[in-house]
Amino acid sequence: YAHWIREGFDALEQLLQSPQTGRFCHGDTPTLADCCLVPQVYNAQRFRVDLGAYPEISRINAECMRLPEFAAAAPENQPDAA
């Protein structure tokens, strides 16, 4: 799994080196791209993938997690979380 996360993150990190990247993946408000990114970062952390090579991905994930809607959606915050 870590291999495939790195493959995808390598490509995404390069795409995020764009003038369209702002606080989030595409601009300064969250989009569907951010909604897709956050669970991937969660899984990368769960499987102990080193995110040091992905500063933009890490920064954007942190921006997302500052928003109450993203924090509330985290798996550990769901009613059926163990």
N, C-alpha and C positions, 0 to 999 in steps of 0.2 A: 504494500500500500504506500509506503514512504516513497518508493521509486516513482509512482504515478503522481503523487502530490508534487514531488520535486519537478517532474516533467512539466506539469501544468503551471506551477508557480514560476518556473524559469521563463516560460513564454509570457505569462501575465505580467511579471515584473518588468519585462522589456516594454510591453504595451503601455504600462503605466508611466513610462518615461515620455509623456506626451503633454503638450500644452493644454489639452482638454482635461487632464487630471487636475482636480482641485483638492478640496478637503476629502472628497470621496472618489470613487473610481472614475466618474465622469462628471466633473463639476463640483459645485459646493452644496448640493443637496443629494441625499441618498437616492439611488436608482435600483432597478432590479439587479444590476451587476453587484452592488454591495450586498443585497439580500442573498445572492449566490455565493459571494466571497466568504462571508462570516462563517457559515457552517463548514466550509472547506478548511478555514484556519482553525476552527474548533477541532476538527478531526486531525489535522496536522499536529496540533498540540497534544491531542489524546494519544497519538501514535509516536510522540516524541521526535517529530521532525524538527531539526534545527532551522529556525526561521531567520537566522542571522544574515543569510544571503538575500533576504527579501524585505528590505527596509520600507519600501512603498506599501507593500501588502500589509506589513505589520502596522505601519502608521495609519493606513485607512481602516484596518480592523479596529484599532484603538479608538479612532474617531467614531466609528459605528457604535462601539460598545459604550460610549459616553451618552448615547441617546437612550432614553428609558424604554423605548419600544424594542430596541435590539436586546437590551439587558433582560427585559421581561421574557423575551423569546428563547433565551438560553435554555438548553436542556435541563440543567440543574434547577431551573426556576419553574418547571412544569409541575402541575398538580400530582402527576403520577411518578415523579422522580423518587428514586429510592433513597 
